[in-house]
Amino acid sequence: MEKVRVVIVGIGAIGQMLTRELLNKRGFEIVGAVDIDPKKVGRDLGEVIGLDKKLGINVSNDIECVLRDSRPHVVIHMTSSYLKDVYPQLLTILKYGVNVISSCEELSYPYIVDRKLAEELDSTAKRYGSTLLATGINPGFLMDTLAIILTAPCIRVDSIKVTRHMNASIRRGPFQRKIGAGLTVDDFKRKISTKEISGHVGLEQSIALIAAALKVKLDRIDVGEVQPIISDKYVKTEYVEVNPGYVAGLRQTAQGVVDGKPFITLDFIAYVGASDDYDAIDIQGIPEIHERISPCVHGDWGTISMLINVIPKVMKAPPGLLTMKDITIPHCILSDVRDYL
Ligand SMILES: NC(=O)c1ccc[n+]([C@@H]2O[C@H](COP(=O)([O-])OP(=O)(O)OC[C@H]3O[C@@H](n4cnc5c(N)ncnc54)[C@H](OP(=O)(O)O)[C@@H]3O)[C@@H](O)[C@H]2O)c1
């Protein structure tokens, strides 16, 4: 069987890390790479991802040309968090009959963002025989897929709470800055209002995904404001310094409400200097389930692993726009990817 031919679209932090790991996996062939950043376009992919060797693939800004020439089985798409941005990119790719796995947060359950765009992606994928799925660590796994799976041994579920409590001191610099570490409270609030700090994109999607899997009809999804976490101590990381009274990070919660009561609660907390670092899922029901992973699953490793590990699942799935509840149980690809096809 021929190797699984992959085109990489979006060679930012996640795309670079994913490409480096994909090169070490058996049964894959990277046949093209696309980005719009002029600093990357025209350069060899090996150089762009920080290898000291060339891969013989030039980064292109012409997706259609790459798809025509390379005839991939799968595109791994890592360009933006928002449905309206990725929608035109995905329509173009789907028309080549190619499967697409995207890290776009809103695409993980796009029906609550813009049903018309979601349905158009679904019908286009079906018309051209492609499968489209968005995944990642979160949304994609920790606060939704894992919670769904953990309800399997329950005969009754009364409520689900998922907490991601991250010590951001051990995360990369851009993440620490993204959560506002080191800012004054006023600067934090200003950056929230200008959307330079966006909180966690995808809480609504995770709630909608869990509700859709369990066929629970929610009255509404409430997403709380992004709150600054104020440091009560001096914290210095490799990238930022935080004085007492300054922002160490942020917290955002969201709830899926049924009959006036929270049925699903998600609590996302990330700040530098946190003494605890864990992911927890608490299910009230019969039996109760209290699952805790400590330290937190690493976001970047988790994301690139999910994007790679779902490849055989997506290749074997029916055409259309799928969500994580629609594919068979994902797992690590340990062997040659073709063994799973
Ligand atoms: N679901 C999850 O768990 C999860 C986890 C991690 C990341 N993500 C999401 O995945 C996306 C990628 O993450 P990242 O950290 O790698 O972001 P990033 O560093 O900003 O990289 C995105 C790259 O895509 C390029 N790009 C933008 N529009 C493009 C287009 N139309 N065609 C081709 N390339 C395009 C960007 O170029 P410019 O810089 O020139 O715009 C940049 O090089 C983000 O939206 C992020 O939020 C999701």
The ligand as a Gaussian input file, in Angstrom:
#p B3LYP/6-31G(d) Opt

LIG

0 1
 N       -7.863000      22.682000      19.387000
 C       -6.737000      22.810000      20.091000
 O       -6.550000      22.160000      21.094000
 C       -5.656000      23.736000      19.611000
 C       -4.405000      23.673000      20.226000
 C       -3.378000      24.490000      19.742000
 C       -3.626000      25.383000      18.717000
 N       -4.872000      25.458000      18.195000
 C       -5.147000      26.420000      17.118000
 O       -4.438000      26.025000      15.957000
 C       -4.090000      27.171000      15.187000
 C       -2.599000      27.107000      14.883000
 O       -1.857000      27.293000      16.084000
 P       -0.403000      27.941000      16.055000
 O       -0.010000      28.142000      17.463000
 O        0.486000      27.142000      15.164000
 O       -0.723000      29.364000      15.364000
 P        0.299000      30.302000      14.599000
 O        1.664000      30.189000      15.218000
 O       -0.359000      31.635000      14.525000
 O        0.412000      29.667000      13.132000
 C       -0.563000      29.781000      12.133000
 C        0.172000      29.811000      10.798000
 O       -0.791000      29.708000       9.736000
 C       -0.534000      30.754000       8.802000
 N       -1.760000      31.064000       8.081000
 C       -2.750000      31.940000       8.391000
 N       -3.709000      31.923000       7.448000
 C       -3.315000      31.035000       6.509000
 C       -3.873000      30.575000       5.279000
 N       -5.025000      31.043000       4.836000
 N       -3.205000      29.628000       4.591000
 C       -2.027000      29.137000       5.017000
 N       -1.432000      29.548000       6.162000
 C       -2.078000      30.480000       6.906000
 C       -0.028000      31.893000       9.662000
 O        0.638000      32.883000       8.886000
 P        0.644000      34.416000       9.465000
 O        1.400000      34.363000      10.738000
 O        1.319000      35.199000       8.382000
 O       -0.802000      34.781000       9.651000
 C        0.934000      31.127000      10.578000
 O        2.171000      30.877000       9.940000
 C       -4.494000      28.383000      16.049000
 O       -5.719000      28.904000      15.617000
 C       -4.611000      27.810000      17.426000
 O       -5.486000      28.551000      18.252000
 C       -5.877000      24.644000      18.601000

